Amino acid sequence: MIALLLAVGGLAACSSSDTPPEVAEGEEHIPCALAGATELKPVCAVERVVRGGVLTLVVRHPDGGFRRFDVQTDGSGLAPSDGADAIVARLGEDRMEVTLGTDRYLFPVTMKSHDPR
């Protein structure tokens, strides 16, 4: 009887560890709405990676999924690294909302002044 209870307790522990975390692992987080969700929540982690002179933002989802975006050097914003889906971007005063498929992300941005001198 005791062995059976311990086994059931062990199964319950395994089941709870299969639940994805509410927030993706990482130091910096941005608001995101995944899989068609309407509310943006700061649960996606962002990592910056530079390869071959290209800055790529890796956005990690709480369930382990991720998206990669290349930062465009011409100031046009972001492009998906894999090029599979088109991005829809809306630029605000200090943020850019990016939609890719059914996922939305809100990135902080810094506007550079254009000095024609």
ZIVENFEN-V16545 format. One record per residue. N is the residue number from 0. RES is the residue in one letter. OMEGA is omega in radians with two decimals (NA if undefined). Layout:
n=N res=RES omega=OMEGA
n=N res=RES omega=OMEGA
This chain:
n=0 res=M omega=-3.14
n=1 res=I omega=3.13
n=2 res=A omega=3.13
n=3 res=L omega=3.12
n=4 res=L omega=3.12
n=5 res=L omega=3.13
n=6 res=A omega=3.11
n=7 res=V omega=3.09
n=8 res=G omega=3.10
n=9 res=G omega=3.10
n=10 res=L omega=3.12
n=11 res=A omega=3.13
n=12 res=A omega=3.12
n=13 res=C omega=-3.12
n=14 res=S omega=-3.10
n=15 res=S omega=3.14
n=16 res=S omega=3.10
n=17 res=D omega=3.12
n=18 res=T omega=-3.14
n=19 res=P omega=3.11
n=20 res=P omega=3.13
n=21 res=E omega=-3.11
n=22 res=V omega=3.12
n=23 res=A omega=3.10
n=24 res=E omega=3.12
n=25 res=G omega=-3.09
n=26 res=E omega=-3.09
n=27 res=E omega=-3.11
n=28 res=H omega=3.06
n=29 res=I omega=3.04
n=30 res=P omega=3.08
n=31 res=C omega=3.04
n=32 res=A omega=-2.99
n=33 res=L omega=3.05
n=34 res=A omega=3.08
n=35 res=G omega=3.10
n=36 res=A omega=-3.10
n=37 res=T omega=-3.06
n=38 res=E omega=3.05
n=39 res=L omega=3.12
n=40 res=K omega=-3.11
n=41 res=P omega=-3.06
n=42 res=V omega=3.13
n=43 res=C omega=3.12
n=44 res=A omega=3.14
n=45 res=V omega=3.08
n=46 res=E omega=3.11
n=47 res=R omega=-3.14
n=48 res=V omega=3.08
n=49 res=V omega=3.09
n=50 res=R omega=3.13
n=51 res=G omega=3.14
n=52 res=G omega=3.14
n=53 res=V omega=3.07
n=54 res=L omega=3.12
n=55 res=T omega=3.03
n=56 res=L omega=3.08
n=57 res=V omega=-3.13
n=58 res=V omega=-3.11
n=59 res=R omega=3.12
n=60 res=H omega=3.12
n=61 res=P omega=-3.10
n=62 res=D omega=3.13
n=63 res=G omega=3.08
n=64 res=G omega=3.12
n=65 res=F omega=3.02
n=66 res=R omega=3.08
n=67 res=R omega=3.12
n=68 res=F omega=3.04
n=69 res=D omega=3.09
n=70 res=V omega=-3.09
n=71 res=Q omega=-3.09
n=72 res=T omega=-3.14
n=73 res=D omega=3.12
n=74 res=G omega=-3.10
n=75 res=S omega=3.08
n=76 res=G omega=-3.04
n=77 res=L omega=3.02
n=78 res=A omega=3.10
n=79 res=P omega=-3.11
n=80 res=S omega=-3.11
n=81 res=D omega=3.08
n=82 res=G omega=-3.05
n=83 res=A omega=-3.10
n=84 res=D omega=3.07
n=85 res=A omega=3.10
n=86 res=I omega=2.93
n=87 res=V omega=-3.08
n=88 res=A omega=3.05
n=89 res=R omega=-3.10
n=90 res=L omega=3.05
n=91 res=G omega=-3.10
n=92 res=E omega=-3.11
n=93 res=D omega=-3.13
n=94 res=R omega=3.04
n=95 res=M omega=3.06
n=96 res=E omega=-3.10
n=97 res=V omega=3.06
n=98 res=T omega=3.12
n=99 res=L omega=-3.04
n=100 res=G omega=3.12
n=101 res=T omega=-3.13
n=102 res=D omega=3.08
n=103 res=R omega=-3.13
n=104 res=Y omega=3.11
n=105 res=L omega=-3.10
n=106 res=F omega=2.99
n=107 res=P omega=3.11
n=108 res=V omega=3.02
n=109 res=T omega=-3.14
n=110 res=M omega=3.06
n=111 res=K omega=3.11
n=112 res=S omega=3.14
n=113 res=H omega=-3.13
n=114 res=D omega=-3.06
n=115 res=P omega=-3.09
n=116 res=R omega=NA
